[in-house]
Amino acid sequence: MFFALVQDKKWIKRLKDNLEEHRLLHPTLKITQVGDWTRIPLSQCSESDIPELVRQHSTIVEEEEPQKTDSKLQPKLKYSVYPPMALIVSGQQVDEQSVQSLLSINVTHVAINSPIKDATDVVRRPKIIPVHGDFGPEPTLESINNPTESDFDAAFWATCVQHGVHQTWAPRYTMFSRGNIKEKNRVLTQFNNQQVISDSIVVDLYAGIGYFSLCYAMQHPTLVLCWEINPWSVEGFARGAKRNGINVRVIRHGEPFQPLQNDRIVIFLEDNCYAVERLSKLTSLPQFQQTPISHINMGLLPDCRLAWGQAMKIAALSPQKTVLHVHENVAADQIESYSLQCADELAKGQPGCSTEHLHTERVKTFAPGVWHVVMDISATNPIS
């Protein structure tokens, strides 16, 4: 039988109602909580019978028969499910019984997540301790920095569906931040009101595995141009794009870029310091001279200041206003004043461009008294 695993709580009732309408909600098994997922049991059916809405906003798993072991999970064990993996929060006692209980919810891999100790690691490589399942070969310096297709094929890959968007990554090589789900929802539901995304160019200067870029790509832009220096993040991003049915191309540093008609996402495996040069050449082409650059995403923490100058130069290339989304960790009592200061400082980086603070979103707490915020700031070139 099938179960729908739902992570975004706001969808639980809607999906339950949708299954009831199709007479596919199991009549006797209860909806249960499994870690940070809600597990909805379906009546006997084929996978093709599952409604599209349920498919888009949940992860469908199959079990041969109803399992009753969920109640045996240690009540204090904290973990997240990223099919087919359960990732346990570090600092907890994990025994064979707890591992077997996790395996009963249809995961095949179990690992313990350890905190990143090297604060200078800009690509934020994870450290997980495999407990059960084949996680692929142990990473080496060569496989980390210069992976081959064989390395990619031998690695273990996990997935997550948030707001109907599939994301893919290799847990031994890249992180997944589930706390970004709130900001992804803003991209999907609010950013279009700030500046229209369809038929525009979107730029992501710190793309990662496509946390935000994939959400932009769902809204019919002409192009989503992304920069990322971690080859494992780029590979996960490309796999996630393909899983979402989005055309994607990877351009390595030094390779020329000539836009193709079916391009939707283009990922540049290089430092974002080359973004202005790439965009200048693109926007000089006749077919792109009037294409607005609607949004520039800068999702690096603790701050993305190194990209501010690049972002403003890119905004100056647009025939219409561009909205910059500036991520930073800010003290709670300084958020309002710092947001205005940020807009002023960005304007100083590109003479002639004017900026306006539109909104500051508190995404999540980063530490006591410190918030991860996103400042939405519009930049307008005098010629636009």
C-alpha positions as CSV (number, residue, x, y, z in Angstrom):
1,M,0.0,0.0,0.0
2,F,1.0,3.6,-0.4
3,F,1.6,6.4,2.1
4,A,2.0,10.1,1.4
5,L,4.8,11.8,3.5
6,V,4.0,15.5,3.9
7,Q,6.6,17.9,5.3
8,D,4.8,21.2,4.8
9,K,2.1,21.2,7.5
10,K,-0.1,23.7,5.7
11,W,-0.8,21.1,3.0
12,I,-1.9,18.3,5.3
13,K,-5.6,19.1,5.5
14,R,-5.9,19.9,1.8
15,L,-4.2,16.7,0.8
16,K,-6.4,14.7,3.2
17,D,-9.5,16.3,1.8
18,N,-8.3,15.6,-1.8
19,L,-7.8,11.9,-1.0
20,E,-11.2,11.7,0.6
21,E,-12.8,13.2,-2.5
22,H,-11.1,10.5,-4.5
23,R,-12.0,7.8,-1.9
24,L,-8.4,7.1,-1.5
25,L,-7.9,7.9,2.2
26,H,-7.5,4.7,4.2
27,P,-10.7,4.1,6.2
28,T,-9.0,2.6,9.4
29,L,-5.3,3.5,9.5
30,K,-4.6,6.8,11.3
31,I,-2.5,9.7,10.0
32,T,0.7,9.7,12.1
33,Q,3.7,11.9,12.7
34,V,7.1,10.4,11.8
35,G,9.9,12.8,12.7
36,D,9.1,16.1,11.0
37,W,6.9,14.3,8.4
38,T,3.2,13.6,8.5
39,R,2.3,10.1,7.1
40,I,-1.0,9.8,5.4
41,P,-2.2,6.2,4.6
42,L,-3.9,5.6,1.3
43,S,-6.5,2.9,0.5
44,Q,-5.4,0.1,-1.8
45,C,-4.8,1.6,-5.2
46,S,-2.3,1.7,-8.1
47,E,0.3,4.5,-8.1
48,S,-1.3,6.0,-11.2
49,D,-4.5,6.5,-9.2
50,I,-2.9,8.9,-6.8
51,P,-4.1,12.5,-7.5
52,E,-1.7,14.9,-9.0
53,L,-2.1,17.4,-6.1
54,V,-0.9,14.7,-3.7
55,R,2.0,13.8,-5.9
56,Q,3.2,17.4,-6.1
57,H,3.1,18.2,-2.4
58,S,4.2,14.9,-0.8
59,T,6.6,12.0,-1.2
60,I,4.9,8.8,-2.1
61,V,6.3,5.6,-0.4
62,E,5.1,2.0,-0.7
63,E,4.9,-0.7,2.0
64,E,3.8,-4.3,1.6
65,E,1.6,-4.1,4.6
66,P,0.6,-1.6,7.3
67,Q,3.4,-1.1,9.8
68,K,2.7,-0.6,13.5
69,T,6.2,0.1,14.7
70,D,5.9,3.9,14.5
71,S,4.8,4.1,18.1
72,K,8.0,2.3,19.1
73,L,10.2,5.1,17.9
74,Q,12.1,6.7,20.7
75,P,10.0,9.8,21.6
76,K,13.1,12.0,22.0
77,L,14.9,10.9,18.9
78,K,15.0,13.8,16.5
79,Y,15.5,13.2,12.8
80,S,14.4,14.2,9.3
81,V,13.4,11.9,6.4
82,Y,14.8,12.6,3.0
83,P,13.9,9.6,0.9
84,P,15.4,7.1,1.0
85,M,17.4,8.4,4.0
86,A,16.6,9.2,7.6
87,L,19.1,11.8,9.0
88,I,19.4,11.8,12.8
89,V,20.2,15.0,14.7
90,S,23.7,14.7,16.4
91,G,24.1,14.3,20.1
92,Q,21.6,11.5,20.6
93,Q,22.0,7.9,21.6
94,V,21.2,5.6,18.6
95,D,20.8,1.9,19.2
96,E,19.8,-1.0,17.0
97,Q,16.1,-0.8,18.0
98,S,15.9,2.9,16.9
99,V,17.5,2.1,13.6
100,Q,15.1,-0.8,12.9
101,S,12.2,1.5,13.8
102,L,13.4,4.0,11.3
103,L,13.8,1.3,8.6
104,S,10.1,0.4,9.2
105,I,9.0,3.7,7.7
106,N,10.4,2.7,4.3
107,V,13.8,4.3,4.4
108,T,16.9,2.3,3.3
109,H,19.7,4.5,4.7
110,V,20.2,5.9,8.2
111,A,22.9,8.4,9.2
112,I,23.8,10.8,12.0
113,N,24.2,14.5,11.0
114,S,27.2,16.2,12.6
115,P,27.7,20.0,12.8
116,I,30.1,21.7,10.4
117,K,33.2,22.6,12.5
118,D,35.1,24.6,9.9
119,A,33.5,28.0,9.7
120,T,35.8,28.9,6.9
121,D,34.4,26.2,4.6
122,V,32.6,28.4,2.1
123,V,31.0,25.4,0.3
124,R,29.8,24.1,3.7
125,R,30.7,20.4,3.2
126,P,28.6,18.2,5.5
127,K,29.8,15.6,8.0
128,I,27.5,12.6,8.3
129,I,28.1,9.3,10.1
130,P,26.6,6.4,8.1
131,V,24.7,4.0,10.4
132,H,22.8,1.8,7.9
133,G,22.9,1.4,4.1
134,D,25.5,2.0,1.4
135,F,26.4,5.7,1.2
136,G,29.0,5.1,-1.4
137,P,32.8,5.4,-1.3
138,E,34.5,7.5,1.5
139,P,35.1,11.0,0.1
140,T,38.7,11.9,-0.8
141,L,40.2,15.3,-1.6
142,E,40.2,14.4,-5.3
143,S,36.6,13.2,-5.3
144,I,35.5,16.3,-3.4
145,N,37.3,18.8,-5.5
146,N,37.5,17.1,-8.9
147,P,34.7,14.5,-9.1
148,T,34.4,12.4,-12.2
149,E,31.2,10.9,-13.7
150,S,32.2,7.6,-12.0
151,D,32.3,9.4,-8.6
152,F,28.8,10.9,-9.2
153,D,27.5,7.4,-10.2
154,A,29.0,5.7,-7.2
155,A,27.6,8.3,-4.7
156,F,24.4,8.0,-2.7
157,W,21.8,10.6,-3.6
158,A,18.8,11.7,-1.5
159,T,15.7,13.7,-2.4
160,C,13.2,16.1,-0.9
161,V,10.0,17.6,-2.2
162,Q,9.0,21.0,-0.9
163,H,6.1,23.0,-2.4
164,G,6.0,20.4,-5.2
165,V,9.6,21.0,-6.2
166,H,12.0,18.1,-6.2
167,Q,15.6,18.7,-4.9
168,T,18.5,16.2,-5.0
169,W,21.8,16.1,-3.3
170,A,24.6,13.8,-2.2
171,P,24.6,13.8,1.6
172,R,28.3,13.0,1.9
173,Y,29.3,16.0,-0.2
174,T,26.6,18.6,0.1
175,M,24.2,19.9,2.7
176,F,20.5,20.3,2.5
177,S,18.9,23.1,4.5
178,R,15.2,22.4,5.1
179,G,14.8,25.7,6.9
180,N,14.7,27.5,3.6
181,I,11.2,26.2,2.9
182,K,9.6,29.5,4.0
183,E,11.8,31.5,1.6
184,K,11.0,29.1,-1.2
185,N,7.4,29.7,-0.6
186,R,8.0,33.5,-1.0
187,V,9.7,32.9,-4.3
188,L,6.8,30.9,-5.6
189,T,4.0,33.1,-4.3
190,Q,5.2,36.7,-3.7
191,F,8.3,37.6,-5.8
192,N,6.2,37.8,-9.0
193,N,4.3,40.7,-7.3
194,Q,7.6,42.6,-6.8
195,Q,8.8,42.2,-10.4
196,V,7.3,39.8,-13.0
197,I,9.4,36.7,-13.4
198,S,7.9,35.3,-16.7
199,D,9.9,36.2,-19.8
200,S,12.7,37.7,-17.8
201,I,16.2,36.7,-16.8
202,V,16.7,35.6,-13.1
203,V,20.2,35.5,-11.6
204,D,21.3,33.3,-8.6
205,L,24.8,34.1,-7.4
206,Y,25.0,31.4,-4.8
207,A,22.9,28.6,-6.3
208,G,23.8,25.6,-4.2
209,I,21.6,22.6,-5.2
210,G,19.0,25.0,-6.7
211,Y,17.2,25.8,-3.4
212,F,15.7,29.0,-4.9
213,S,16.6,28.7,-8.6
214,L,14.3,25.8,-9.2
215,C,11.4,27.8,-7.7
216,Y,12.1,30.6,-10.0
217,A,12.3,28.2,-13.0
218,M,8.8,27.0,-12.2
219,Q,7.4,30.5,-13.1
220,H,8.4,30.6,-16.8
221,P,11.4,32.9,-17.0
222,T,13.3,33.2,-20.2
223,L,16.5,32.1,-18.4
224,V,17.7,31.3,-14.9
225,L,21.4,31.9,-14.8
226,C,23.2,30.4,-11.7
227,W,26.7,30.5,-10.2
228,E,28.1,27.8,-7.9
229,I,31.7,26.7,-7.1
230,N,30.9,23.2,-5.6
231,P,30.8,20.6,-8.4
232,W,28.7,18.3,-6.2
233,S,26.1,21.0,-5.6
234,V,26.1,21.6,-9.4
235,E,25.5,17.9,-10.1
236,G,22.7,17.7,-7.5
237,F,21.2,20.9,-9.0
238,A,21.3,19.5,-12.5
239,R,19.7,16.2,-11.4
240,G,17.0,18.0,-9.5
241,A,16.2,20.2,-12.5
242,K,15.8,17.1,-14.7
243,R,13.6,15.4,-12.1
244,N,11.3,18.5,-12.3
245,G,11.3,18.3,-16.1
246,I,13.3,21.5,-16.5
247,N,16.0,21.9,-19.2
248,V,19.4,22.5,-17.7
249,R,22.9,23.0,-18.9
250,V,26.2,23.2,-17.0
251,I,29.0,25.6,-18.3
252,R,32.4,25.2,-16.7
253,H,34.8,28.0,-16.1
254,G,36.5,29.1,-19.3
255,E,33.9,27.5,-21.6
256,P,32.1,30.0,-23.9
257,F,28.4,30.4,-23.3
258,Q,26.1,30.6,-26.3
259,P,22.4,30.6,-25.4
260,L,20.3,27.9,-26.9
261,Q,16.6,28.1,-27.7
262,N,15.6,25.4,-25.2
263,D,17.7,26.7,-22.3
264,R,15.9,27.3,-19.1
265,I,18.5,26.9,-16.4
266,V,22.2,27.4,-17.0
267,I,24.6,26.7,-14.2
268,F,28.1,28.2,-14.3
269,L,30.6,26.0,-12.4
270,E,32.8,29.0,-11.5
271,D,33.2,31.9,-9.1
272,N,30.4,34.5,-9.4
273,C,33.0,37.2,-10.0
274,Y,32.6,36.2,-13.6
275,A,28.8,36.9,-13.6
276,V,29.0,40.5,-14.8
277,E,31.2,39.6,-17.8
278,R,28.8,36.7,-18.7
279,L,25.7,38.9,-18.4
280,S,27.2,41.8,-20.3
281,K,27.9,39.5,-23.3
282,L,24.4,38.0,-23.1
283,T,22.5,41.2,-22.8
284,S,24.4,42.7,-25.8
285,L,22.9,40.0,-28.0
286,P,19.9,41.5,-30.0
287,Q,17.4,38.9,-28.7
288,F,18.2,39.8,-25.1
289,Q,18.7,43.6,-25.2
290,Q,15.2,44.3,-24.0
291,T,14.9,41.3,-21.7
292,P,14.6,42.5,-18.0
293,I,16.7,41.0,-15.3
294,S,13.9,40.7,-12.8
295,H,15.5,39.1,-9.7
296,I,19.0,38.6,-8.3
297,N,19.3,36.0,-5.5
298,M,22.2,36.2,-3.0
299,G,21.7,33.3,-0.6
300,L,25.0,33.1,1.2
301,L,25.3,33.2,5.0
302,P,26.5,34.7,7.3
303,D,26.5,37.4,4.6
304,C,26.8,37.9,0.8
305,R,28.6,41.2,0.8
306,L,31.3,40.0,-1.6
307,A,28.6,39.8,-4.3
308,W,27.0,43.2,-3.7
309,G,29.1,45.0,-6.3
310,Q,28.5,42.3,-8.8
311,A,24.8,42.3,-8.2
312,M,24.5,46.1,-8.7
313,K,26.5,45.9,-11.9
314,I,24.2,43.2,-13.2
315,A,21.1,45.3,-12.2
316,A,22.5,48.2,-14.2
317,L,22.3,46.0,-17.3
318,S,18.5,45.6,-17.0
319,P,16.1,47.8,-19.0
320,Q,13.7,47.6,-16.1
321,K,14.1,47.5,-12.3
322,T,15.7,44.5,-10.6
323,V,14.8,43.2,-7.2
324,L,17.8,42.0,-5.1
325,H,17.3,39.4,-2.4
326,V,20.1,39.9,0.1
327,H,20.5,37.1,2.7
328,E,22.3,37.9,5.9
329,N,22.5,37.0,9.6
330,V,21.5,40.2,11.6
331,A,21.0,41.0,15.2
332,A,17.3,41.1,16.0
333,D,17.4,44.6,17.4
334,Q,19.2,46.0,14.3
335,I,17.1,44.4,11.5
336,E,15.0,47.5,10.7
337,S,17.9,50.0,10.7
338,Y,20.3,47.6,9.0
339,S,17.8,47.0,6.1
340,L,17.7,50.7,5.3
341,Q,21.5,50.9,5.6
342,C,21.9,47.9,3.2
343,A,19.8,49.7,0.5
344,D,22.0,52.8,0.9
345,E,25.2,50.9,0.7
346,L,24.1,49.0,-2.4
347,A,23.3,52.3,-4.2
348,K,26.8,53.6,-3.5
349,G,28.2,50.5,-5.3
350,Q,26.7,51.5,-8.7
351,P,26.7,55.3,-9.4
352,G,23.5,56.4,-11.1
353,C,21.4,53.4,-9.8
354,S,18.8,54.2,-7.2
355,T,17.7,51.6,-4.6
356,E,14.6,51.2,-2.4
357,H,14.0,48.9,0.5
358,L,10.9,46.9,-0.2
359,H,10.6,44.4,2.6
360,T,12.7,42.4,5.1
361,E,11.7,38.8,5.7
362,R,12.7,37.0,8.9
363,V,13.4,33.4,7.7
364,K,14.6,31.6,10.8
365,T,16.6,32.2,14.0
366,F,20.3,31.5,13.4
367,A,21.4,31.9,17.1
368,P,20.0,33.5,20.2
369,G,19.2,37.1,19.2
370,V,20.3,36.6,15.6
371,W,18.0,36.1,12.6
372,H,18.6,34.9,9.1
373,V,16.8,37.6,7.1
374,V,16.3,38.4,3.5
375,M,16.2,42.0,2.5
376,D,14.3,42.7,-0.7
377,I,15.8,45.8,-2.4
378,S,14.8,47.2,-5.8
379,A,17.6,48.7,-8.0
380,T,16.7,51.0,-10.9
381,N,19.0,52.1,-13.6
382,P,18.4,55.7,-14.8
383,I,18.0,54.4,-18.4
384,S,15.2,51.9,-17.4
